[in-house]
Amino acid sequence: MELGREMVIYDLETAPWLAWCYGNQYEPVVAKEVVPTKIISIAYCFGDGPVRFKSIWNFPGFKSGFPEKIDDKKLVTFIRDEVLNKASTAVGHNSDGFDLKTINERIKFHNLTPPNLNKTYDTLKMYRKYLKNPSNKLGYLSDKYGYGGKLPHEGVSMFIKAMSGDVKQQKVLEKYNRIDVERTRSILKDILPFEQRLKPVWGKEQCQKCQGYNTRKRGQDYFKKLGGIYQTFSCTDCGARWPGNRVIEKLIQQM
């Protein structure tokens, strides 16, 4: 399967956020956020094109240090302008739940304007939707279906050392980030045919914005237009609302 260049596949690496907490390391109770999550790097590709990488240390004026000292504004601006705004569809693994929301928060933090995106695909959601697996983590799926798992590394210390200017760990992080995008692209090609060919047997209304079928009726929410009153539908994936095609006969008779 070939992927068009209007689709960007991406993955973020972020710094740990700092907080004052009660409790213990397994069940912390956050009393106050001290330093929010910051974006360290992004790996991305447009369709079947080469995987590219950009990090905070690739920009002039980078100051190494722990999360409270680094500044991700230049990287966040790059992600918005050179990655998301140059694609109509963004794809990632758990990207709707983590990557895109993290980007949006950093855009809000830096008082920047939001990116322009028409559609997103989250491969984590897609595998949960169509296939039954013991785990839907990227490492498990890519290893099970023959693409290799995630790159082993030191763990949190890799991120800390990379932010502190350790060139060796910066190279490891870059390789780790790039491989995640390659794995995501591979499993995306496997699951896209299910998304494109399988239609719900219960005859759900198709979303008029994102073309998905994760839709529902809006209960007593109706739309009145010339010719009658129509049931309103909504999409739980993109939030769009629209009137259905059939007139609600009983309501017309009661008017």
N, C-alpha and C positions, 0 to 999 in steps of 0.2 A: 504493500500500500504506500502510495506517495502522499506526502503532506505538503500543502501549499505554503508559500512564504507569508501568507496573511495570518498564519498561526504561529505564536511564539510559545515554546516550551521552556519553563524556567524553574529555578530552585534558589532559595535564599539560604545564607548562613548568617546567624545572628549571635550577638554577644549575650551572655547571661545578664539578666536584669538584677539589680540590687534592691533589697528591701529590709525593713526592720520586721522581725517575725517573733511570734511566740510559738510554743509547741516544740516540735522536734523536726528533724530533717525529712521525715516521712509524712508528717501531718502538720505542716507549718500553717500558722494563722498570720496572714500579712497585716501588720499594723499600719505600715506606711511604705509606699513606693519611693525609693531614694533615687535610683537611676533607672529609667525605662529601658526596655529592649532597644538595641540599636542594630542596624543592618551592617554586617561586616563585608559581605560579598554577594554577588549574584552570578550564576552561570545560566546561559540561555542559548537558544538556537531558533532560527526562523525556519519552520518546516523541516526539510531534510538537509538544511545547510549546516555549516560547521558550528560546533559548540564554542561559544565565546565566554570570556570571564572578565569581571570587573570587581575590584575591591577598594576598600577605603585607602589602602596604601598605594594604589595606582594613581592617586591624585596629588598634585603639588601641595606642599604644606602639611602633609600628613604628620601627625604627632602620635607616636606610639605611646601605649600605656594601657591601664585597665579601663573598663567600660565608662567610668565617669570622666575620663580624659579624652576619649575619641569623639570625633564629630562625623556624623554620617550624612550631612545635608547634601554635599556634592554627589555622593553616591545615590541618594534618594532621588535627586533631580535627574540624574542620568537614567535611573530605572524608569522613571515616568516618561521622559522625553525620547530616549533611545531604545527602549524595550517595549513598554506597554503601549505608548502612543503610536508605534509603528506597526502594530498588529491589530486585527479586528477580533481575534480570539486568543485568549491566554490559557495555557494548560500547565498543570502541575499536579503533584501528588500531595493531597491534603492542602492544596493551594487555596481553596475557598475558605477553609477553616483557619489556616495559619498564614501562608505567604501573602496573599492579597490583603488580608486584614492588617498584617504587620506593615505592609507598604502604606496602606491608607492611614494608619495611625501616625507613621513617621511623616507623611505628607501633611497631615493635620498639625502635628507638632511643630513643623517648620513653616507653617502658614503658606503652603503651596496649593495650587489648584489641583483637583483630582485628575486622574488619567482618563482617557477616552477608550472605553472598551465596550464592544457590542455583546460579547459572549465569553463564558469561561467553561472549561472542562476540568473536572477534578477526577483524576484517575482513581483515587481512593473511593470516591462515591460510586464510580462506574463499576468497579470490581465488586463492591458490596451489593450493587443493584442486580448484576447479571450472573455472578459466579459465587459458588459456595466454597470458601477457603478457610482453613483454620486461622489464618492471619491475612490481613490486607496491607501489611506494611510493605514499603517499597523493596526492602532487602529480601523479604520472603518471596514476594511475587516474582521479582526479577531473577532470583536464584531458581525458583521452581520451574519457571518457563524457559530456562536455558540462557539467560543473559548475564549471569553472574550476579553475586550479591553486592552489597555496599563495600566500599574500601575500608579496611580496618584502620583505626588510628588511636591515639592516646586518650581520646575522650575530651573532657572539658579542658584539660591542660593544653591540648592542641590549639583551641580557640584563644586561650589566654596568652600563650606564647606567640601566636601569630599577631595578635593585637599589640604585643610588646616589642615587635620588630624582629622576631626570630625568623630569618629567611627560610630556613629548612622547613619549619612548620607552616609557613605561608605557602610553600610549594605543595606540601601535603594537603593543606586545606583546599588549594586550587584544584588539585587532582580529584579530591573527594567530591567537591562541588560539581565539577564537570561530569564525573561518572554518574552522579545522581540524575543529571539531565539526560544523559545517554540512556540510562535504564528507564527513565520515565517515558522517553520517546518510543522505546522498544515495546513496553507494555501497553502504551497508548495505541500503537498500531494493531495490537492483538485484540483490544477491547472495542475499538471504534466500530468494527462491523456489527457487533451486537447492538450498539447504540443506534446505528443507521438502519438496521434491518428489522429488529424486533419491535413490534408494536403491541401495546397492551391489549389483551383479549377482552377486557371489559369495556373497550370503546371510549376511553378517556378523550376529552377535548385536547387538541394539540395547541400548545402555546403559540400565539401569533408573533411573539418577539424572538424567543430563543429556539422555537420549534421542538421543545421537549414535551414529554407526556406526564410530567410530575405535576398534574393540575387537579383542581377540584372546584366544585360549585361553591358559590359564596352565600349559601343558605338563602336568607330572605333578601339578599342584595340583588335588586333587579335594575335593568337598564331600559329606559323608555326612549323610544325613537319612533319615527314615522312608520306606521303600520302595526304598532303594538308594543308589548312589553316583553323583554328578553331576559333570560337568566344570565347573570354575570358569572364569569369564571376567573380564576386566578392561578398563577404559576408559583409554586413554592420554590422553584430554582432561581428565577430572576425577578419575581415580585410583580410581573405585569398583570394587568386586569383588562378584560374585554368582554363584550356581549356575545352570547352564543348566536347560532344561526337560526334557531327555531323559536317561533313566537310561543309564549306560554298561553295556550288557548283558554284555560280556566280563568285566568286573571282577566283576560279580555272580556269574557262573558260576564264577569261580575261588575265591570265598569259601567 
